[in-house]
Amino acid sequence: MIFVTGASGALEEDACWGAGASDFVAKPINPTTLRHRVRVHIAFKRQSDLLRQFAFSDTLTGLANRRQFDLSAAEEWQRARRQRTALSIVLIDVDYFKRYNDRYGHPAGDRCLASIGMALHTTAVRPGDLAARYGGEEFVLLLPATDQAGALNLAELAAGKIRALAIEHDRSDVAGLVSVSIGVASLAPDGDGPVLQDLIDLADLQLYRAKSEGRARIVSARLAPAGGLLKQRVAGDCKLDFELVPGE
């Protein structure tokens, strides 16, 4: 925002800077000088946008990176607390990805991750949803205003899209194609209950359970406001529902 004005007093200039001006040009103006100053500011803006993209995007998949996820998760956690709405996190791990790299090579591994990233990008399409590369072969979906059932539905949609890629993986113990294990955690936070890290830890625990119970499946849990696990569900070749005692 560039102010062009005939006012030349210090108070007027201070008011322009206080309003968020990027530059201040006093009349009478030289059109050539003004054009060049505008071009310089546009170039600075493009460079700033590019640096931000590099800082918050994963170059391989085009998804948000871990830094962006951390910032967005903190913001959504605070919003969920204020509005008393549910927040869900979905952690996704590619099954036997090291074996995939060993068998097909790292360039093929990169293409595999990029394809999975695109599948997740087309899953997290609602306003506020965020798909990010969590690290290595792990991905994460941040789902504001989404309860356990909604998060599980999106997790199943994501797993289905990844299966539909039909990427060959003949070193997998669960399928001849690339598959994923998924952990889902949901919570409607209150003022004195669990913190964001509790929700992330719970999603990580469900991912661990999905992998330890055979991989290529989804395990979800909902965290009670007081911190107790209310319900878990396993989804894969079979689906189970069972209750856990709050606090255990």
C-alpha positions, 0 to 999 in steps of 0.5 A: 500500500503506497500513499500518494498525497499532497500532505507533507507534514510529519503528522500526515506521514505518521498517520500513513505509516500507522495505517500500514503503508509500504511507502509514502510519496509526496506530490507533485510526483514524477510518474517514472519514479512512482512506476519504479517504486511500485515495481520495486514493492511488487518485486519485494512482495513476490520474493516475500511470498516465495520465501514464505512458500519455501518456509512452510511447504514441503518441496517434494509433495507440495503439502504444508510442512511440519512447521506449518502444521505446528502453527496451524494446529496451535491456532485451531486448538485455540479456536476449538477451545473458544468455540467448544468445537471438536478438533481431530488429527489423523496421522498416516504412515506408509506401510513398509516404506523402507522396503519400498525404497530398497526394492524400487529405489529412492526416486521411485520412493519420492514419486510414491510420496508425491502421489500420496501427498496429492491424494491427501491434498484432494481429501482435505478440501474443506475450509480449515482442513490441512494436509501436511507432511509430518516427516519422512513417510508420515503425513498428517491431516488437521481437521477443525470442527470435526468429531471422531466419526467425521475424522474416521470417514475422512481417514477411510476416504484418504486410505481408499484414495491411496489404495486407488493409486495402485502403486506396486509394492511386492515387499509389503507383508499386507498387500501387493500395493502401497498401503497406509496405517492410520491413527485418528484422535478427536477432542472437544477441548475445554478450558481446564482439560487436555492440551494440544500435545495430548491430542497429538500423542493420542493420534500417535498412539493410535497409529502405533496400534494400527501398525502393531495390529497388522498395518493397512488399517485405521484406529481411532480414539476420542479423548474425554475433556477430562483426559480419559479415553472414551471410545476406540475403533479399529477399521481395516479388514474388520471393524470393532467397537469397544468401550474403554474406562475413562482415565485408563 
